[in-house]
Amino acid sequence: PSEPIAPVRDRQLEAVRACLLYPQGLRRSACPSAMSALRKRGLVESRSAPGPGRRVDAWFITPAGLAHLVEIDASKPGARRGFNGRQTVTDEQMA
């Protein structure tokens, strides 16, 4: 039986979110220890990306990584989500 994946926290959470912010790829030297652990969990992957005059290896968020971020954000109390999983309004703002 498979166990639920524990949510990423702290530095790893920052690293996954950084990959989301850079859709053309996050430089390979960013957060090396966090990225190694995230790659083992299938949340990020390394692949070739366009660079200045040549192609370079970069980190990219995987569909599993995106789903994991949506799940983490959806579990925050008082948050309503839009179609893309981002917080659109809180319960306090609705009142």
Secondary structure, DSSP 4 states (H G I P E B T S, - for coil): -PPPPPPP-HHHHHHHHHHHH-TT-EETTSSHHHHHHHHHTTSEEEEEEE-SSSEEEEEEE-HHHHHHHHHHHHTSTTEEE-TTS-EEEEHHHH-
